[in-house]
Amino acid sequence: QVQFVESGGGLVQPGGSLRLSCAASGFPFSSYAMSWYRQAPGKERELVATITSTGGSTNYADSVKGRFTISRDNAKNTVYLQMNSLKAEDTAVYYCNVVRYRENYWGQGTQVTVSS
């Protein structure tokens, strides 16, 4: 079965950086695009970034362009989200995601809190 283990969240000051990791198993990781989503309290879950199966193409939400970078290591079945210049409004639970056979699979989420 599809499983994800997310890590790297925490408390960081505004302007700081964090790197999230998501280790995947249970499916042919290198064949699928991967995404990061986030959900802030009281808000809907939103797409943050997507990377194609080979890593050759990426897309970002306007709110994170130029600050966040999604990447992957297919040898390690892991997708990353490097987050720089963090802002208070980036505070949320971050989830990795894959769509397989039209079904969404989610990690357990990792909390990112940006506060002074």
C-alpha positions as CSV (number, residue, x, y, z in Angstrom):
1,Q,0.0,0.0,0.0
2,V,1.0,3.6,-0.6
3,Q,2.8,5.1,2.4
4,F,4.6,8.3,3.1
5,V,6.9,9.3,6.0
6,E,7.2,13.1,6.2
7,S,9.8,14.9,8.2
8,G,11.5,18.3,8.6
9,G,8.8,20.5,10.0
10,G,9.2,22.7,13.0
11,L,9.3,26.2,14.5
12,V,11.3,28.8,12.6
13,Q,11.5,32.6,12.7
14,P,10.4,34.7,9.8
15,G,13.0,34.8,7.1
16,G,14.3,31.4,8.1
17,S,14.5,28.1,6.2
18,L,13.3,24.6,6.5
19,R,13.6,21.5,4.3
20,L,10.8,19.0,4.3
21,S,11.3,15.4,3.2
22,C,8.8,12.8,2.2
23,A,9.9,9.1,1.9
24,A,7.5,7.1,-0.2
25,S,6.8,3.4,-0.5
26,G,4.3,1.0,-1.9
27,F,4.2,2.2,-5.5
28,P,6.7,2.8,-8.4
29,F,7.8,6.2,-7.2
30,S,9.9,7.2,-10.2
31,S,6.8,6.8,-12.5
32,Y,4.7,9.4,-10.7
33,A,4.5,13.2,-10.3
34,M,4.6,14.2,-6.7
35,S,3.1,17.2,-5.0
36,W,3.3,19.1,-1.7
37,Y,0.1,20.6,-0.3
38,R,-0.5,22.7,2.9
39,Q,-3.4,23.4,5.1
40,A,-3.6,26.3,7.5
41,P,-6.0,26.4,10.4
42,G,-9.5,27.2,9.2
43,K,-8.5,27.1,5.5
44,E,-8.8,24.7,2.7
45,R,-5.9,22.5,1.7
46,E,-3.9,24.2,-1.1
47,L,-1.4,23.0,-3.7
48,V,2.1,24.3,-3.0
49,A,4.3,22.7,-5.6
50,T,4.4,19.8,-8.1
51,I,7.3,17.9,-9.7
52,T,7.1,15.6,-12.7
53,S,8.2,11.9,-12.4
54,T,11.7,12.6,-13.8
55,G,12.1,15.9,-12.0
56,G,12.4,17.8,-15.3
57,S,9.5,20.1,-14.7
58,T,8.1,21.9,-11.6
59,N,5.2,24.2,-10.8
60,Y,4.5,26.4,-7.8
61,A,1.7,28.3,-6.3
62,D,2.2,32.1,-6.8
63,S,2.5,32.6,-3.1
64,V,5.7,30.5,-2.9
65,K,7.4,31.2,-6.2
66,G,11.0,32.2,-5.8
67,R,11.1,31.1,-2.2
68,F,10.3,27.3,-2.3
69,T,11.9,24.6,-4.3
70,I,10.6,21.1,-4.9
71,S,13.0,18.3,-5.8
72,R,13.2,14.6,-5.8
73,D,15.6,11.7,-5.5
74,N,14.2,8.7,-7.4
75,A,17.0,6.5,-6.1
76,K,15.8,7.2,-2.5
77,N,12.0,7.4,-3.3
78,T,12.0,10.8,-1.6
79,V,10.6,14.2,-2.5
80,Y,11.8,17.4,-0.9
81,L,10.5,20.9,-0.3
82,Q,13.2,23.5,0.4
83,M,11.5,26.5,2.0
84,N,13.4,29.8,2.2
85,S,12.4,33.3,3.3
86,L,9.6,31.9,5.3
87,K,6.7,34.1,6.3
88,A,4.1,33.8,9.0
89,E,1.5,33.0,6.4
90,D,3.4,29.9,5.5
91,T,2.4,28.4,8.8
92,A,0.4,25.2,8.0
93,V,0.5,21.4,8.0
94,Y,2.4,20.3,4.9
95,Y,1.4,17.1,3.1
96,C,3.0,15.1,0.3
97,N,0.7,13.7,-2.3
98,V,0.5,11.4,-5.2
99,V,-2.4,10.7,-7.5
100,R,-2.6,7.1,-8.5
101,Y,-5.4,5.6,-10.5
102,R,-7.3,8.8,-9.9
103,E,-7.1,8.4,-6.2
104,N,-5.3,10.8,-3.9
105,Y,-2.8,9.5,-1.3
106,W,-1.6,11.7,1.5
107,G,1.2,11.6,4.0
108,Q,0.4,12.2,7.7
109,G,1.5,15.8,7.5
110,T,4.3,17.8,9.1
111,Q,3.7,21.0,11.0
112,V,5.5,24.2,10.0
113,T,5.2,27.2,12.2
114,V,6.7,30.5,11.3
115,S,6.8,32.8,14.3
116,S,9.1,35.1,16.2
